[in-house]
Amino acid sequence: MLLNRSSGIKGLTAFCLLALVTLSFWGWLYIWDSPLFSNWTALEKYSFYNEFLLIGVFSRMDAKRFVHGPYREFVEAVRSTGRQAFMGLFAVFIVSFALQDASLSRPFLFSYIPCLCLTLLFSNYILPNWLSQMIYGVDRPERVALVGTLQQAAQIKPWIERKRMIGLEAVGLICPNGDYGQPSKEADPTLPLLGSLDQLNEIVQQQAVSHLIVMDLLIGSDRLRQITQVCEGSAVRLLAIDNLDSYFNHNTMVFEDDGVRLIGLREEPLESPVNRMIKRIMDLAIAVPVVVLILPFTTLLVYLCQRLQSPGPVLYKQKRSGLLGRTFMIYKYRTMHVNNDNEARQASKNDQRVFPLGVWMRKLNLDEFPQFINVVLGEMSVVGPRPHMLQHDELFVKVMKNYMVRRFVHPGISGWAQVRGFRGEIITEQDVRNRVEADIYYLENWSLSLDCLIILKTIKQCLFPLRTAY
């Protein structure tokens, strides 16, 4: 199957890459200090570090981001090379530091970096094509016919071209109705029309088709059964492109649970009880010390500021919407005068309702500190989508229909939207979209490292406030 070919080439490339890195390591060591090879103890030590170099390199072999453009393969190879070289050398330095080993030659390691990078770049960019050509280039050509329209064929053309390295070659297009349809810019003159689905059996035999790729499942169940029967009876491998995203008008994911295959709209890492436990432990590890050690001091400071400029209650309480829409009372230090015209109105620049020292409290995010009480109570998290006022929820959902998806996780004191600069007064609909898109990205891509990154960025913004902070 196609997947086995691709994964097989990747596995073989990985094995060759590790072998080449090992050869380059020992080869450069021999060039650098050939007398060392007469010292068996030193060779054992360098063998030990070679193993950690390989572990570091291997740990980043599959960490690829898909990129677009005419030089996609080269850009991906350069990115992978950089990550692998960094992690490999980082592993070596960490081990040598932990062991306090002064016998490892630092000049050798630094001089080896260019050799390592060239070896990795060769292995990531040139080696896969060489291996594919040797294995699939001559003896096992695979003739692929596409079922669908010209527009659909144009969309997967870049993928087909990349799969030539494992022996796949598109021989033509089978249109359900037997014609190309309206000519368009996407028309590919190298992709001839083979006929209609009614002629599928003859086409498969005449063209010696070994793979058939259905590009649109909407051709109907009867047609799909017909295609399956022909392929099974003619020893043709049948593949179908997963275009569920176009049906739902949303990115989808397919997974299996207890023998049932299901389709979901998004990944939700925080649905895992292990991830929830990790996040809750981190919340308490941060919030409890803040509530016990810092909050009494900040409360006294805020109380004195309020006595000077705006006497009244220290805390401001307001209903907000939390996990799954459950309301809770959020706590903040009061930064506005007690009697203002409209508490539901967003704070804006030069807002007369905010007393002077309250402006600085808001800029430095000092007014948010009491929300650590909400974190301890389990109503909020340190990191998550910011909870808006209930009146604003009703307005924002009219701008973005998926606004309520934010409620799948606990609201946070800070979030991905805020550290990216999407904070302050919401003026335009685009302001809403920016925040919601950032919040949904956080929901779908949560990780402990992402939470730590947001916390660090939040601390930076507290020390160096953004212009949108008011």
N, C-alpha and C positions, 0 to 999 in steps of 0.2 A: 504494500500500500504506500501511497505518497508520503504519509507521515513517517513511516518506517525508513524510507529513503532519506528524507530530510534529517531525521533524528540520528540515523546511522552515520551520515556525513558529519554531523555536529560531533558525535561521539568520537569518530575516528580523528577528526580535526583536533579535538581536545587532547586525545592521547598523543598525537604527533607534536602538538604544541608543548606539552609537558616534557616530551623527549628532547625537543629542540632547545628548550630553555635549559634543561640539564646539561646538554652538550655545550651550549654557549657559556654556561657558568664555569664548567670545568675547563673548556678551551681557553677562556679568557684568564682563568686562574693560572693555567700553564704558561700562557704568554707573559703574564704579570710576574710570576714567581715560580719558575720551573723547578728550582732546587727544593721547593716545598714538597714535591711529590716523593721525596726520599724519607719524609717524616710521616710515619704511619699515624701517630697521634694527631697531628695537625690535619691530616686528610679525614680522619674520623670526625673532627670538629666541623670541618667545612661541609662534610656530608650531612651533618645535623642541620646546618644552616640552609643547605640546599633544599632539604625537605620542607622547611618553613617557607622558603621562597616559593616553592611549588604550591603549598597550601594557600598562601596569600594570592597567588596568581589565579588558582582554580576557584577561589571564593568569589571572584568577580567575572567569571567567564560568561554567565548567562544574564548579567545585569545590563541589558541593552534597552535603549529607548528608540522607538521607531522614528526615523527621520525621513523627510521627503527631499526630492531634488535629484538632479542628474548624477550627482556623486554620492548617492546614499550609501553604497557599500563602503566606499573609502572613508566617509565621515564616521560611519559606525565603527569601522576598523580602528580609526585613530582614537575615538572615544574609548573603545574597549582596551586598546593598548595603554592609554594613560591610566585608566582605572587599575588594570592588572599590574602594571609596573609599580604604581604607588602602593597597592596593597601588598604585593610581594616583598618589596623593600621595607615597607612599614613593619611587616611581620618579622623580618630578620632583625631590624633595629630594636623592636620591642623585646624580642627574646634575648638579644645580646645585652640590652640594658638591664633586663630583669636578672640575668645571670652575672652582671657586672664583668663581662668577659672582655678584657683588654687585648686579647690575642687576635681577635678578628680584625683584619686590616680594613680600616675605614677608607683609606685611599683606593684600595682595590674595589670596594663596593661602589664608591662614587664614580670611578672610572668605568665600571661595568654598566652603568645606567644606559649610555648610548647603545651599547651592544645588546642589552636586554630589550630596549625599545624597538630596535630594528628587528630582532628575532620575533617579538610579539606582533609587530606590524606585518611582517611576512606571513606569520602563521594565521593572522586574522583576515588578511586581505587577499593574498595570493594562494596560500595553501588549500583553502576549501575548493577553489576552482580547479586546481591541479588534481586533487583527489577525485573530484566529480568527473573530470574528463577521463581519468584513468579507469574509473569503475563503470561509469555509465555512458561515456562519450561515444563508444563504437558498437559494443556488443549488444547493448540493450536499449535501442531507441524506442521511445514511447510516443505513439501518434495520438494526439488528443483532439477530439471534436467537442465543440461548444454548442450547447443548446440554449437559445435565447435570441436577443436582439443585438443589433450593432452597437447600440448605446451601452448595453450591459457588457458586451465583449470589450469595448473601449475601456471600461472601468477596471477590468481585471487584466488588461493587456500588460501593464508593468509587472504584475505578479507572474504571469505566464513567461515573460521574458527572463525573469530571474530564475525560474524553474528549469530553464534550458540546461543549466549546469548539472542537473540530475537526470537529464535525458528526456525531458518533456518537450514536445514540439506541437504547436497548434496547427492542424491541417485544414481547418475550415469551420464554418458556422452552419448549424442546423436551426432554421427559424421555424417556430411552431406553425405559422401560416404559409411558409414556403417562399417568402420574399423578404428582401431587405427592409422594406418600408421606405419612408421618406429619406432621401440622401441627407447627410449632415457632415459637419466638420470632423466628426469622430470616425467617419468611415475609414476602414483599414483595407487598402487595396490588396494587401498580402493575405487577407483572410477571405477566401472564396466562399460563396454560398453553395453548400453541398446538397440542399434540398429541404424538404419538410419532414415533420415527424412521421408522417404516413409512410415515408420511404426509409425509415430508420434502419430496418433490417438490411436492406440492400446497401445503404451507405456504409454501414459498419463493415460489411464484407468487402466491398469494393475498395474502400480506403484503408483497410487493415487497421482499423481503429482499436487501440488498446485501452484508452481511457475516455470516458464520456463525462463531461462536466455540465450539470444543469445549473443555469445561472438564475433561474426564477422559479420558485416553488408554486407560484400562482397559476401555472399552466393547468392545474387541476389534478385531482386524485386519479382520474381515469388515465390521463396522459402519463402520470408518474408510474402507475402500475404497468402500462405498456412499455415504458422505457426500461423498467426493472426487469421485465420478462425477456426483452430483447437482449439486454446486457448479460443476464444470467445464462441465457441460452447460447451466447456467442463468446463467452469468456472475456467480456469487457468489464473493466473496473469502473464502477459508477460512483461519481462524487456529486454533491450538491452544495452550492454556495449558501452559507448561512446568512440570509438577508432579512432575518427577523427584525433587525433595527428599523428597516423601512416600513414594516407592518405596524409596529408600535410607535413609530416616529420618536424613538428613544433608544439609547444604547441598551442592549440586553445581555444577559448571561445565562448559560444553560448549565444546570447541575443536576446531580442525581441524589435522591434521599430515600433510603430504605427501598430501593428497587423502582422508584418512580422518578422519571425524568421531568424536570420542571424548568420553567423559564422565569427569570427574575429581571427586574429593571436595573438593579445595581448591586454591587458588592457592599456589604455592611459589616466591616471588621468588628465593630462593637456589639454585634449580636452574639459574638462568642463569649461565653461566661468567663473564660480565661482572660480575654482582653478587657472585659468589664472589671474584673477583679484587679488587674494590673493598673488600670486607669484610676480605680477607686483608691487603691493603696497610695498612688502618687498624689491624688487629691488630698488625702488626709495627711500625708507626709508634709505637704506644703501648707495646708490650711490650718492645721492644729497649732503649729508653732506661731503662725501669724496671729491667730486669734488670741493665743495665750501671752505672747511676748511683745508683739508689735501693736496690736489693736488698742490696748489700754493707753499707750503713749500717744498714738495718732488721735484717739478720741479726745484726750485732754487738749492736745494742740488745736484741734478743730473747734472744740468748745470755747477756747479762749478767743479764737478768730471770730467766731459767731457772736460772742459777748461784745466784741468791739464794734462790729459792723451790722449784725443782723440777729438780735436776740430771738430765741425760739428753740424748738427741739433740736437736738444734735442730729438725730437720724431722720431720714426721709423714707417712708414706706409706701410701696405701691404694688398693686397686683400685676403680675406678669404671667405669661404662658410658658410652661415648662415642658418636660418630657411628655409626649403624646397629648399635649394640650392641657395638662393638669395645671391649674393656676396655683401660684404661691405668692407670698409676700416678699418682695425683694427689699434689701436694706442698702441704703446709701447714706453718706454724709450729706446733710442738707447744704446746698450751695446757692439756693434762691431765697429771696425774702419770703416770709411766712405768708403774707397776703399778696399773691400775684394774680394777674387777670386770668390766666389759663394754664393750669398745670399740665394739661395734655399736649400743649403746643411744644414742639421741639425747641431745644435751646439753639440759638443762632449766635453769630458773631456780634459782639457789642450788645448782647441781650441785657436790657435794663432790669430784668427780674433777678439776675445773678449779681450778688454783692461782690465788690472788688477782690477780696481774698478768695472768694468762691471761684473766680475765673482761674486763678492759679491752681486751686485744688483740682479743677477739672482738667487743666492742661497737664498736670503731673499725675492724673488718674488717682489722686489721693481719695477722691470721693467714692471710689469703687471698693475700698478696703473692707467695709462691713459685709460685702458679699461673700467674704470667706466664711462668715457665719452660715450663709446659705449653702456653701460647699460642705461644711461639717454636717449640716442637717440633711444632706443628700438631695437637696433641691436643685443645686447647680454643680458644675464642674469648674475646675480652674481654667480649662480650655474647652471651648465649644461655641456654637452660634450665639451671638448676643441676643438676650431676650428683649423684644420690643414691647412697647405699651400695647394693651389689648386693642385700643382704637386703631393703632397703626397696623396691627396684624390684619385687620379687616380691610384697610386701604391697600396694603402691599400685596395681598393675595389677588387683587384685581389686576395688578401689573404683571405678576408672574404666577401662573396657575400652580406651579410646583413649589410655591413658597412654603407651604405647610410641611414639606418633606424635612425641613429643618427640625421639626419636632421629634424625629426619630432618635435624637440623642439629647442628653441634658444640655441646657444652655450653659454658657461659660462666661467667666469674668473677662476673658480675652479670647479672640478667635482668629482664624486664618484671614477673614475679611479685614479685621482691624489692623493686623500687622502688615497687610498689603496696602494700607492707606485708605481703605474704604470705611471711613468713620466720620463722625461729625453729623451735621445737618443733612438730611436727605431732601434734595431739591428737585431732581429730575427722576424720571422712570429708570434711566440708566444707572443711577445711584442704587436703586433697589436691585436691579439685575446683577450688578457687580457683587453686591453683598450676598445675594442668594446663591449665585454661581460659586462663590468662594466657600460658602457654608456647605453646599452639597458636595463640593470637591473634598472638603474635610471629612464629611460623613463617609464618603466612598473610599477614601484613601488613608483612614486613620492609622497611625502607628505611634509607638512610644517616642520614636525619634522625631516625628512631626510635632508632637506635643512639646517636647523639649525645645525644638526650634522656635515654636510660637512663644514659649515662655521667655526665651532669651531675647527674641525680637521685642517682646512687650517691655522687658526691663530696659532695653535700649531706648524705646520710645518714651518711657517714663523719664529717663535722664535727658533725652533730646526730643522734646515733643514735636509732632508733626504740625504743619500749618492748619490741618483740618481739625486739630484738637481744640475744642472750645466748649 
